[in-house]
Amino acid sequence: MKPKLLKIQANRVESFSARRDLSPAVNNLWHYHEELELIYIRRGEGTRFVGDNISRFKHGDLILLGSNLPHYWRFDTDYFDADQKVPDIFVVHFNANFLGTIFLEVPENRGLKKLIENSKRGLYFQHDTDNKIVDLFLDITKSEGQDRLLNLFKLLYGLSAHLKYSPIASLGFKHEYDLQEQERMQQVYQHTLNHYKRRISLEEIAGVAKMSTHAFCKFFKSRNKKNYTDFVNEIRIGHACKLLLENKLMISQICFESGFNNFSTFHKCFKQITGKSPLQYQKTFTDLA
């Protein structure tokens, strides 16, 4: 699927950009950019697309995305409702060589160089991330000049010493797109996210993509290494995980609320994707609370 190329730093007044977002619409687009992206979800929940991976994101998530890695943050609908939930996100964009090519080659920066190389697939840092690292996001957005630059150094060096991270996109993911795919696949994403709670036929989604059913299935699988049905089920199971953690509905209700027509299919898909039954998944996180 063709993401949109964004120009993050149109001017070079500063060596990197940092901001704090309080709107769910800022990252609401399938896109990529040359700069690496470091994002901390201080408050917010939704569906995360990174390369060929689809996962839930939630409060406390800390992620580093490599250069030109396509991504898309879709906040849950209640973040778009007036007077409802308000997200709080810190985002830092920087070029790997923003201090020159020699910077990453000095011996003291081996760890940082490895971190940047590993970020090509996206890196997810676990939730026990050092609070000092998290506090640096706020320091970066508030500081100026050399202090701002030093805070970024502290943040990056802290992450390079942080061993608890895992890659997000698959090892075989490659960013190769045809220019004509952009609008088509953005529409496929939007349509699926808007209607996954009901049955979406292949004829329907192929019509959204303006392709024949056969051509769409072949095209979608070649780009995503999964068929469209599996793609939809991953989104549905992600929503089911959210409902299980909220613990407001019975599991049988969550099955239908997530877009499945029968409990057997829901249970099978849930275990295939998460490795646990719905009840085991819920109990695991309840016990940790």
Salt bridges, closest charged atoms under 4 A:
GLU14 OE1 - ARG148 NH2 3.59
ASP21 OD2 - ARG19 NE 2.80
GLU37 OE1 - HIS33 NE2 2.99
GLU37 OE1 - HIS71 NE2 3.17
GLU37 OE1 - HIS93 NE2 2.77
GLU45 OE1 - HIS59 NE2 3.78
GLU45 OE1 - LYS85 NZ 3.64
ASP61 OD1 - HIS127 NE2 3.03
ASP76 OD2 - ARG56 NH2 2.85
ASP78 OD2 - LYS85 NZ 3.31
ASP88 OD2 - ARG20 NH2 2.80
ASP88 OD2 - ARG42 NH1 3.65
GLU105 OE1 - LYS113 NZ 3.15
ASP128 OD2 - LYS164 NZ 2.94
GLU181 OE2 - ARG223 NH2 2.93
GLU204 OE2 - HIS191 NE2 2.63
GLU204 OE2 - ARG198 NH2 2.72
GLU234 OE1 - LYS226 NZ 3.09
GLU246 OE2 - LYS242 NZ 2.73
GLU257 OE2 - LYS197 NZ 3.07
ASP287 OD2 - LYS283 NZ 2.97
